[in-house]
Amino acid sequence: MSQPIFLPAGKLPNDLLAQLLSRYRTPQERIVLGPGVGRDAAVIEMGDRYLVAKTDPITFASDEIGWYLVNVNANDIATTGAVPRWLLCSALFPEGKTALDDVERVFRQLCEACLPLGITLCGGHTEISSSVKQTVLVGQMLGELQPEALVTPEGLREGDAILLTKGIAIEGTALIARELGWQLEGLLPPDVLERATGFLRDPGISVVGDARIAASAARLHAMHDPTEGGLATALYELAEASGLALEIDASKVRVLPETELLCRHYGLDPWGTIASGALLIGCASRDAPAVAEALERHGIWAAVIGRAWRGRGVWSRDEAGERQALPSFRRDEVARLFE
């Protein structure tokens, strides 16, 4: 009798996910974009427009969990070129540790995050449960767009430029500072911790604005939202979805000083650390300067970090010009801190 295979905490590895999706399939009627590695959201044909649907949980964070939920789900809608419109949320609170104020705080956070994005909280479920040890939120975000505006990772073309916005591990930086800041008092300068805690909103984990601005500057071929597993995982997902090889100039990838300090303290690699707040954009090389300039005009850092070429895999060139396979991460670096 075979021994059971126990999986570590974190997102299911992409190779295993791909196997399961190919093995277990359901009818795909009216599905324009279904489940797959590198796909941020589902797209469903609804007459003269597309409905875009996404679901994502928040399991690491406890502080500002409602803000995380809204923005993480809205980001994935935005990567398709759609506008996030409606949110449903299932909220599970731990039995014996939940006060009414705790529930109200989550509702307030959800509302405060929805309002600036024009999102309606239109339904969900709220429960006190003995099955969870901390609050868990699961969101389902819906958006819509005209068919001609759809952007998918499969649209990436040979020769396209790959742009990155803001920098990497923004969400990871905020998460560590907010959840583990008490461990860092006296070890890191107070101003560093204060800025890292503020990363949730500045530079922020939302890429809805990034996607809208980029799409207004040029015809985009692909967008992808780095989340669990960090930028490295997102690049491998984009390469898998597009069927192309990506060559990345590691020196062009921005790691903010606060991120560098926190990751170094805990022995984490920023490239594999949860990265909401960054957006990967694929467009024709001739359009890349216009996209970067449009983002910069709105105060959003952006740079071309690589190119898409015929082939497979993700390759990195260092400052010396040496080419090697980009390291991959079976699970997010932050997951090690919450075991």
Secondary structure as UniProt FT lines:
FT   HELIX           14..23
FT   TURN            29..30
FT   STRAND          31..33
FT   TURN            37..38
FT   STRAND          42..46
FT   TURN            47..48
FT   STRAND          49..58
FT   TURN            63..64
FT   HELIX           65..78
FT   TURN            79..81
FT   STRAND          83..94
FT   TURN            95..96
FT   HELIX           100..114
FT   HELIX           115..117
FT   STRAND          120..129
FT   TURN            130..131
FT   STRAND          136..145
FT   HELIX           147..149
FT   HELIX           153..155
FT   TURN            158..159
FT   STRAND          161..165
FT   HELIX           170..184
FT   TURN            186..187
FT   HELIX           190..197
FT   HELIX           198..200
FT   TURN            201..204
FT   HELIX           208..217
FT   STRAND          220..224
FT   TURN            228..229
FT   HELIX           230..242
FT   STRAND          245..249
FT   HELIX           250..252
FT   HELIX           257..266
FT   HELIX           270..272
FT   TURN            276..277
FT   STRAND          280..283
FT   HELIX           285..287
FT   HELIX           288..297
FT   TURN            298..299
FT   STRAND          302..309
FT   STRAND          314..317
FT   TURN            319..320
FT   STRAND          323..325
FT   HELIX           333..338
//
